[in-house]
Amino acid sequence: MSQIPALIPGTLLFTAFAALFAGLIRVSWGYALTVLGIGTSFVISLMGVSAVLQEGELRYHLGGWQPPLGIEWVLDPLSAFMVTLITGIGFTVIVYAPRSIRFETPGKEGFFYPSIALLLAGLAGVSLTGDVFNLYIFIEIAALAAYALLAVGDRRAPVAVFRYLIFGAVGGGFYLLGVGFLYYSAGTLNMADLAERIPELYQSRSVIAAAVLMVTGLGLKMALFPMHLWLPDVYNFAPSVSAGLIAPIMTKVSAYAIVRLFLDVFHPSFFVETLPITTLVGWLAVGGILVGSILAIAQSDFRRMLAYSSVGQISYVALGIGLANPIGLIGGLLHIVNHALMKGCLFLIGGNVRLRTGLVEIPRFAGLGRAMPWTMVAFTVAALAMVGIPPTAGFFSKYYLLLGSVDAGNWIFFAVIIVSSLLSAIYFFRVLEMVYREAPESAEGEGGGSDGGGAHPGGEAPASMLVPVLALAVAILLVGIFNVVIVDRLLEPAVAPLAE
């Protein structure tokens, strides 16, 4: 059991290299290895959750070297929560992937599958590492894989990804410079060791600079408003599989890294009192929630609407950090899993629609409810969750954020959450109204009509793409109904340092 923290990213890294070489011989071999490797890592992650709940945190020392000299991997309630989400979403997407990739990016399957495994390996490494420098290494591994997965989409995708690369490089540089300042001040890179040494250095300018640089770098990578400018075009022009994998988990892992710094490296009081980073993050989140929601209303392209919605949704996680109290941070962390399920489901639904009809413009969605009934049932569940309708998962994270706002006495944050839910209702109910509207008869054109109306051809998506979408929709309901289990067993222990 003590080797579980290293087995998860190790399995994914091995899978990435094995799938690459196998795919050069036969694409189906590369795909089979990727499914096997990601599935195995998901099972190991579930075993890790069980072990953490029964035995407490697990620590693995790479090569037998004891920290702080050696590299440490840590599986505790928060990292177990995060890595299970990453591998679970990854397994769902890889099952979905083959038909969609062949349709949207033909001839590139052989490099797609190992890139997915490499991305997941990087994100799992970020979640499990107990070393601030290795966190940077794994973030950059994940970023390199993400650039490859996103750049093979629409012909405009490479330009959008180049902008993302610039933002990512700047963010990584800021974070690494902060790590350098931290090492100069404390003489160690191990998170647990830093947590013991930093309190007596709170007034050090280099420690203050380190905190600012590291949070700014991670803020760029998580698309924290107003550093989100790279995100809408990247998600809009990416293949459905890439967007369905990266949008749910990539930015959330950077948010998770900020939470790790907040709770486990710098004492929470440092970010709240000595250097009010949480206050700034909270107010930036307010801007992101409102701007993302308003701009989502203005979009007619379904993928771009989801992209701007993501700006607002990641800001809910940031709002939980900004509240800096246990109940608010629980809401932010719970929204990580909720948004991963909701947004993953929605982007994959977009892939189903694109495969069967070629449509991306919302005004042309009339009649999809009849043409693709099960896909649209899943869309309805995900849309209601995004608005925050009980008993879906989206309601409960917003509920905890509202309680956290009341606990902090911050009524502006409370009002913003309510207003943003109403704005979400506007743009999602608009789509719901359109898909369940009867398709008008018209001359034939794309999707069956010159104006986008008419009966849609093709019917329901194939089972390999429909089942993962329905699985995510069911998960949205189950996480909502049983959210108290996640909160009690995993998230409350994770936010315990805030109660000290």
C-alpha positions in Angstrom: 0.0 0.0 0.0 2.9 2.4 0.7 3.9 2.3 -3.0 0.5 3.5 -4.2 1.5 7.2 -4.4 4.3 6.3 -6.8 2.4 3.6 -8.7 -0.3 6.0 -10.1 2.0 8.5 -12.0 4.5 5.7 -12.7 1.8 3.6 -14.4 0.7 6.5 -16.5 4.2 7.5 -17.6 5.0 3.9 -18.6 1.7 3.8 -20.5 2.6 7.0 -22.4 5.9 5.5 -23.7 4.6 2.0 -24.3 1.5 3.4 -26.2 3.7 5.6 -28.3 5.9 2.7 -29.6 3.0 0.3 -29.9 1.0 2.9 -31.9 3.8 3.2 -34.4 3.3 -0.4 -35.2 -0.5 -0.5 -35.1 -2.8 2.3 -33.8 -5.2 -0.2 -32.1 -2.3 -1.6 -30.0 -1.5 1.9 -28.8 -5.1 2.5 -27.9 -5.5 -0.8 -26.1 -2.4 -0.1 -24.0 -3.7 3.4 -23.2 -7.0 2.1 -22.0 -5.4 -0.6 -19.9 -2.9 1.8 -18.4 -5.4 4.5 -17.5 -7.9 2.0 -16.3 -5.2 0.4 -14.1 -4.2 3.8 -12.7 -7.9 4.6 -11.9 -8.3 1.3 -10.0 -5.0 2.0 -8.1 -6.4 5.5 -7.2 -9.6 3.9 -5.8 -7.4 1.6 -3.8 -5.5 4.6 -2.6 -8.7 6.3 -1.4 -9.7 3.2 0.5 -6.3 2.9 2.1 -6.2 6.6 3.1 -9.7 6.3 4.7 -8.7 3.2 6.6 -5.0 3.9 7.5 -4.4 7.6 7.1 -2.0 9.3 4.7 0.6 7.2 2.7 4.1 8.5 2.0 6.6 7.0 -0.5 10.3 8.0 -0.6 11.7 7.7 -4.1 14.8 5.5 -4.1 14.6 5.0 -0.4 16.0 8.5 0.2 14.4 10.2 3.2 13.1 13.7 2.9 14.1 16.5 2.9 17.0 15.2 0.7 14.9 12.7 -1.1 11.7 13.1 -3.2 8.5 12.3 -1.4 5.1 11.3 -2.7 2.1 11.8 -0.5 -1.4 10.3 -0.7 -3.6 12.1 1.8 -7.4 12.8 1.7 -6.9 15.8 -0.6 -4.5 14.2 -3.1 -6.5 11.0 -3.1 -9.6 13.0 -4.0 -7.8 14.8 -6.7 -5.9 11.9 -8.4 -9.1 9.7 -8.4 -10.9 12.5 -10.2 -8.1 12.9 -12.7 -7.8 9.2 -13.6 -11.6 8.8 -13.6 -12.1 11.6 -16.1 -9.2 10.3 -18.1 -10.6 6.8 -18.3 -14.0 8.1 -19.3 -12.5 10.2 -22.1 -10.2 7.5 -23.4 -13.2 5.2 -23.8 -15.0 7.9 -25.7 -12.0 9.0 -27.8 -11.5 6.7 -30.9 -14.5 7.5 -33.0 -14.4 11.2 -32.2 -10.6 11.4 -33.0 -11.0 9.6 -36.3 -13.8 12.0 -37.3 -12.2 15.3 -36.2 -8.5 14.6 -36.5 -8.1 11.6 -38.9 -4.6 10.1 -39.1 -3.4 11.5 -35.8 -4.7 8.8 -33.5 -1.2 7.2 -32.9 0.1 10.3 -31.2 -3.2 11.3 -29.5 -3.4 8.3 -27.1 0.1 8.6 -25.6 -0.3 12.3 -25.2 -3.5 11.7 -23.1 -1.6 9.3 -20.9 1.3 11.8 -20.5 -1.1 14.6 -19.6 -2.7 12.4 -16.9 0.7 11.4 -15.6 1.7 15.1 -15.2 -1.5 16.0 -13.5 -1.3 13.0 -11.2 2.3 13.9 -10.3 1.2 17.4 -9.4 -1.5 16.0 -7.1 0.9 13.5 -5.3 4.2 15.2 -5.1 5.4 16.5 -1.7 8.1 18.7 -3.3 7.5 22.2 -4.6 10.1 21.8 -7.4 8.8 18.5 -8.6 5.3 20.1 -8.7 6.8 22.5 -11.3 8.2 19.5 -13.3 4.9 17.7 -13.4 3.0 20.9 -14.3 5.2 21.4 -17.3 4.9 17.7 -18.3 1.2 18.1 -18.3 1.4 21.4 -20.2 3.6 20.0 -23.0 1.1 17.2 -23.5 -1.8 19.6 -23.4 -0.2 21.8 -26.1 0.0 18.8 -28.4 -3.6 17.7 -27.7 -5.0 21.1 -28.3 -3.0 22.2 -31.3 -4.4 19.4 -33.6 -7.9 20.8 -33.7 -9.4 23.5 -35.9 -6.9 25.2 -38.3 -6.9 28.2 -36.0 -6.0 26.0 -33.0 -2.2 26.3 -33.4 -2.3 30.1 -33.0 -4.6 29.8 -30.0 -2.3 27.2 -28.5 0.8 29.4 -29.1 -0.9 32.1 -27.0 -1.6 29.5 -24.4 2.1 28.4 -24.6 3.3 32.0 -23.9 1.0 32.4 -20.9 2.0 29.0 -19.7 5.7 29.7 -20.0 5.3 33.0 -18.2 3.3 31.3 -15.5 5.8 28.5 -15.1 8.7 31.0 -15.0 7.0 32.9 -12.2 6.4 29.8 -10.2 10.0 28.5 -10.7 11.4 31.9 -9.7 9.3 31.7 -6.5 10.6 28.2 -5.8 14.2 29.6 -6.1 13.4 32.4 -3.6 11.9 29.8 -1.3 14.9 27.5 -1.5 17.2 30.5 -0.9 15.3 31.4 2.3 14.5 28.0 3.8 17.1 25.7 2.3 14.7 22.9 1.4 12.1 22.1 -1.3 10.1 19.4 0.7 6.6 20.8 1.5 6.5 19.3 5.0 9.9 20.6 5.8 9.1 24.0 4.4 6.0 24.2 6.6 8.2 23.8 9.7 10.8 26.3 8.6 8.8 29.1 7.0 6.8 30.5 10.0 10.0 32.1 11.5 10.7 33.7 8.0 7.3 35.3 7.4 8.8 38.8 7.4 11.5 37.8 4.9 11.2 39.7 1.7 12.3 36.7 -0.3 9.6 34.5 1.3 7.0 37.2 0.5 8.3 37.4 -3.1 8.2 33.6 -3.4 4.6 33.4 -2.3 3.5 36.2 -4.7 5.4 34.7 -7.7 4.2 31.1 -7.1 0.5 32.1 -6.7 0.8 34.4 -9.7 2.3 31.7 -11.9 -0.3 29.2 -10.8 -3.0 31.8 -11.4 -1.9 32.2 -15.0 -2.1 28.4 -15.5 -5.6 28.1 -13.8 -6.9 31.0 -16.0 -7.7 33.1 -12.9 -9.4 36.4 -14.1 -8.0 38.6 -15.7 -5.3 36.1 -16.7 -7.8 34.0 -18.6 -7.3 35.5 -22.0 -5.7 32.3 -23.5 -8.6 30.0 -22.5 -11.6 30.8 -24.8 -9.9 30.3 -28.1 -8.0 27.2 -26.9 -11.2 25.4 -25.9 -13.2 26.7 -28.8 -10.8 25.4 -31.6 -9.7 22.2 -29.8 -10.9 18.7 -30.8 -13.8 17.5 -28.7 -11.7 14.9 -26.9 -9.0 17.4 -26.0 -11.5 19.9 -24.7 -13.4 17.2 -22.9 -10.3 16.1 -21.1 -8.4 19.3 -20.5 -11.3 21.7 -19.6 -12.5 19.5 -16.7 -9.1 18.9 -14.9 -6.2 21.0 -16.2 -7.0 24.3 -14.7 -8.4 22.6 -11.5 -5.0 21.0 -10.8 -3.4 24.5 -10.8 -6.1 25.6 -8.4 -5.3 22.5 -6.3 -1.6 23.5 -6.2 -2.6 26.9 -4.8 -4.7 25.2 -2.1 -1.6 23.0 -1.3 0.6 26.1 -0.9 -2.2 27.7 1.2 -2.7 24.8 3.6 0.5 22.7 3.6 3.5 25.0 2.8 2.6 28.5 4.0 0.4 28.5 7.1 -3.1 29.7 6.2 -2.5 32.8 8.4 0.3 33.9 6.1 -2.0 34.1 3.1 -4.8 35.7 5.1 -3.1 38.1 7.5 0.6 38.6 6.7 0.1 38.7 3.0 -3.6 39.0 2.0 -3.4 36.8 -1.0 -6.7 35.1 -0.3 -8.5 38.4 -0.3 -7.1 39.3 -3.7 -7.9 35.9 -5.1 -11.5 36.2 -3.9 -12.1 39.6 -5.5 -10.5 38.4 -8.8 -12.8 35.4 -8.6 -15.8 37.8 -8.4 -14.7 39.5 -11.6 -14.2 36.1 -13.3 -17.6 34.8 -12.3 -19.4 37.8 -13.6 -17.4 38.4 -16.8 -17.3 34.7 -17.7 -21.1 34.3 -17.2 -22.0 37.5 -19.1 -19.7 36.7 -22.0 -21.1 33.1 -22.2 -24.6 34.6 -22.7 -23.3 36.5 -25.7 -22.0 33.4 -27.6 -23.8 31.6 -30.4 -21.1 28.9 -30.8 -21.7 26.1 -28.3 -18.1 25.4 -27.6 -17.2 29.1 -27.1 -20.1 29.4 -24.7 -18.7 26.5 -22.7 -15.2 28.1 -22.8 -16.4 31.4 -21.3 -18.5 29.4 -18.8 -15.3 27.7 -17.7 -13.8 31.1 -16.9 -16.7 31.7 -14.5 -16.6 28.1 -13.1 -12.9 28.0 -12.2 -13.6 31.3 -10.4 -15.9 29.5 -8.1 -13.0 27.4 -6.9 -10.9 30.6 -6.5 -13.8 32.1 -4.5 -13.6 29.2 -2.1 -9.9 30.0 -1.7 -10.7 33.6 -1.2 -13.2 33.0 1.5 -10.4 31.3 3.6 -12.8 29.5 5.9 -13.4 25.8 6.2 -16.9 25.7 4.8 -16.0 28.0 1.9 -12.9 26.1 0.9 -14.9 22.9 1.0 -17.3 24.5 -1.5 -14.4 25.4 -3.7 -12.8 21.9 -3.6 -16.2 20.2 -4.1 -16.7 22.4 -7.2 -13.5 21.0 -8.6 -15.1 17.5 -8.9 -18.5 18.9 -9.8 -17.3 21.1 -12.6 -15.0 18.3 -13.9 -18.1 16.1 -14.3 -20.3 18.8 -15.7 -17.9 20.4 -18.1 -16.5 17.0 -19.3 -20.0 15.8 -20.0 -20.9 19.0 -21.9 -17.8 19.1 -24.1 -18.2 15.4 -25.0 -21.9 16.1 -25.8 -20.6 18.8 -28.2 -18.5 16.1 -29.8 -21.5 13.8 -30.2 -23.5 16.6 -31.9 -20.6 17.5 -34.1 -20.2 13.8 -35.2 -23.8 13.3 -36.1 -24.8 16.8 -37.5 -21.6 18.9 -37.9 -23.3 21.6 -35.9 -21.7 24.0 -33.4 -24.0 27.0 -33.7 -26.7 27.1 -31.0 -29.4 28.6 -33.2 -29.1 25.5 -35.4 -29.8 23.0 -32.6 -33.5 22.9 -33.0 -34.8 19.3 -33.2 -31.7 17.7 -31.5 -33.9 16.6 -28.6 -35.8 14.3 -31.0 -32.8 13.3 -33.1 -30.4 12.5 -30.2 -32.7 11.9 -27.2 -30.2 10.2 -24.8 -27.5 12.7 -25.6 -29.9 15.5 -24.8 -31.0 13.9 -21.6 -27.4 14.0 -20.5 -27.2 17.6 -21.6 -30.2 18.5 -19.5 -28.7 16.9 -16.4 -25.4 18.7 -16.9 -27.1 22.0 -17.7 -29.3 21.9 -14.6 -26.1 21.1 -12.6 -24.3 24.1 -14.1 -27.2 26.3 -13.0 -27.2 24.8 -9.6 -30.5 22.9 -9.4 -30.8 20.3 -6.7 -30.2 17.4 -6.4 -27.4 17.7 -9.0 -23.8 18.1 -8.0 -23.6 21.8 -9.0 -26.1 22.8 -6.3 -24.1 21.6 -3.4 -20.8 23.2 -4.1 -22.6 26.5 -4.6 -24.5 25.8 -1.3 -21.3 25.4 0.6 -19.9 28.6 -1.0 -23.0 30.5 0.1 -22.6 29.2 3.6 -18.9 30.2 3.5 -19.9 33.7 2.4 -22.3 34.0 5.3 -19.7 32.7 7.7 -17.3 35.3 6.4 -19.9 38.0 6.5 -19.2 38.8 2.9 -22.6 39.5 1.3 -21.1 40.7 -1.9 -19.7 37.2 -2.6 -23.1 35.8 -1.6 -24.9 38.0 -4.1 -22.5 37.2 -6.8 -23.1 33.5 -6.5 -26.8 34.0 -6.7 -26.5 36.4 -9.7 -24.1 34.1 -11.5 -26.5 31.2 -11.1 -29.2 33.3 -12.7 -26.9 34.2 -15.6 -26.0 30.5 -16.1 -29.7 29.8 -16.3 -30.1 32.3 -19.1 -27.5 30.7 -21.4 -28.2 27.1 -20.6 -32.0 27.3 -20.7 -31.6 29.1 -24.0 -29.9 26.0 -25.4 -32.4 23.7 -23.7 -35.3 25.6 -25.2 -33.6 25.3 -28.6 -32.8 21.5 -28.6 -36.4 20.6 -27.5 -38.0 22.9 -30.1 -39.5 21.2 -33.1 -37.2 21.5 -36.1 -38.8 23.7 -38.8 -39.2 22.3 -42.3 -36.8 24.0 -44.7 -34.7 23.4 -47.7 -31.8 21.1 -47.1 -28.5 22.5 -45.9 -26.1 21.7 -43.1 -28.0 19.9 -40.4 -31.0 19.5 -42.7 -31.8 23.1 -43.4 -30.3 26.2 -45.1 -31.1 28.1 -41.9 -30.0 25.3 -39.6 -33.5 24.0 -39.2 -35.0 20.8 -40.5 -34.7 17.2 -39.3 -31.1 16.3 -38.2 -29.5 13.3 -39.9 -27.7 10.5 -38.3 -29.6 9.8 -35.1 -28.0 9.0 -31.8 -24.3 8.9 -31.2 -22.6 5.5 -31.3 -22.5 3.5 -28.0 -18.7 4.1 -27.5 -19.4 7.9 -27.3 -22.9 7.8 -25.8 -22.1 5.5 -22.8 -19.3 7.8 -21.4 -21.6 10.8 -21.7 -24.4 9.0 -19.9 -21.9 7.8 -17.2 -20.9 11.4 -16.5 -24.5 12.5 -16.3 -25.2 9.7 -13.8 -22.1 10.7 -11.8 -23.4 14.3 -11.7 -26.5 13.0 -9.9 -24.7 10.5 -7.7 -22.1 13.1 -6.5 -24.9 15.5 -5.7 -26.9 12.9 -3.8 -23.9 11.5 -1.9 -21.8 14.7 -1.6 -21.8 14.4 2.1 -19.6 11.3 1.9 -17.0 13.2 -0.1 -17.2 16.2 2.3 -17.1 14.2 5.5 -14.4 11.6 4.6 -12.1 13.6 2.3 -12.6 17.3 2.3 -13.2 18.1 5.9 -9.9 16.5 6.9 -8.1 18.3 4.1 -9.3 21.8 5.3 -8.6 21.1 9.0 -5.6 23.5 9.1 -8.0 26.4 8.5 -9.8 25.5 11.8 -6.5 25.7 13.8 
